[in-house]
Amino acid sequence: MLRAMAAPNTTETGNSLVSRAMHSINQHIRDEGLRRGQPIPSEQAFALQMGVSRAVVREAFRSLATVGVIEVGNGRRARVGGIDDTVLPIILNHAVLTDQVSIQQIYDVRRTIELRTVALAALRRTPAEAGEILALTERMERDFDTPEKVKESDIAFHEAIARTSCNPLFALIVSAFRVITEKTWHISWSSRPTDAERHANVLCHRRIAEAIGRQNAREAEVLMAEHFDNSVKALLAAGVT
């Protein structure tokens, strides 16, 4: 049920009205305990409740749909949306491209998060999940002479660990880093001057996978820290800050 609101301030700008409408829609979802896929009231219903134009509510609907809070379209009522995994990568990429965040700051956050995800993965992994993670490191070894394939297995390795942590938020965040990793991976790989050093990097992934398989959370965490420290050193050596 929609709750009545105080009359709008006539001095409010269009943007503030849209923001207030977005808040009202979010508040309705919370108050009613709505879940993904359940319908919400129409634009007209919210407009009447708030005392604003339908155009204001329509813009609020569009803004919320952009970030996945609600789903609109297909000639049906708007519904509560699910987590949209396309939003965070766009934000991270924009932040880096516009020099609001550095690559090293991204890696600092990744290191912090992935030390936790690897520990949880070691504690919670199923045999099948442990096998999948190990298989990705074997693929990295097999494809060693094709860096592009190694890159894809490397990224998939970190994403598989995040999923195995059984925390969907970790999985969302780690997968969002892909857009940055795809820009920096070859730099990090090339800045290791010898095949021996590149093999050591692949071997570190395998040791992490084996620690997960043994359910040794502490060892997995130490190895992941080593991996990130080496990756940051490689990027610094290449002049990436």
CORZI-V900582 format. One record per backbone hydrogen bond with DSSP energy under -1.0 kcal/mol. NH is the residue of the N-H (numbers start at 1). CO is the residue of the C=O. Records with the same first field share a line. If there is no record, write none. Layout:
NH = CO + CO
//
This chain:
12 = 9
17 = 13
18 = 14
19 = 15
20 = 16
21 = 17
22 = 18
23 = 19
24 = 20
25 = 21
26 = 22
27 = 23
28 = 24
29 = 25
30 = 26
31 = 27
32 = 28
33 = 30
34 = 29
37 = 80
38 = 35
40 = 78
46 = 42
47 = 43
48 = 44
49 = 45
50 = 46
51 = 47
52 = 47
57 = 53
58 = 54
59 = 55
60 = 56
61 = 57
62 = 58
63 = 59
64 = 60
65 = 61
66 = 62
68 = 65
69 = 64
71 = 79
76 = 73
79 = 71
80 = 38
81 = 69
87 = 84
91 = 87
92 = 88
93 = 89
94 = 90
95 = 91
96 = 92
97 = 93
98 = 94
99 = 96
100 = 95
101 = 95
106 = 102
107 = 103
108 = 104
109 = 105
110 = 106
111 = 107
112 = 108
113 = 109
114 = 110
115 = 111
117 = 113
118 = 114
119 = 115
120 = 116
121 = 117
122 = 118
123 = 119
124 = 120
125 = 121
130 = 126
131 = 127
132 = 128
133 = 129
134 = 130
135 = 131
136 = 132
137 = 133
138 = 134
139 = 135
140 = 136
141 = 137
142 = 138
143 = 139
144 = 141
146 = 143
149 = 146
150 = 146
151 = 147
152 = 148
153 = 149
154 = 150
155 = 151
156 = 152
157 = 153
158 = 154
159 = 155
160 = 156
161 = 157
162 = 158
163 = 159
164 = 160
166 = 163
171 = 167
172 = 168
173 = 169
174 = 170
175 = 171
176 = 172
178 = 175
180 = 177
181 = 177
182 = 178
183 = 180
184 = 180
185 = 181
188 = 184
189 = 185
190 = 186
191 = 187
198 = 194
199 = 195
200 = 196
201 = 197
202 = 198
203 = 199
204 = 200
205 = 201
206 = 202
207 = 203
208 = 204
209 = 205
210 = 206
211 = 207
212 = 208
213 = 209
214 = 210
215 = 212
216 = 211
217 = 215
220 = 216
221 = 217
222 = 218
223 = 219
224 = 220
225 = 221
226 = 222
227 = 223
228 = 224
229 = 225
230 = 226
231 = 227
232 = 228
233 = 229
234 = 230
235 = 231
236 = 232
237 = 233
238 = 234
239 = 236
240 = 235
//
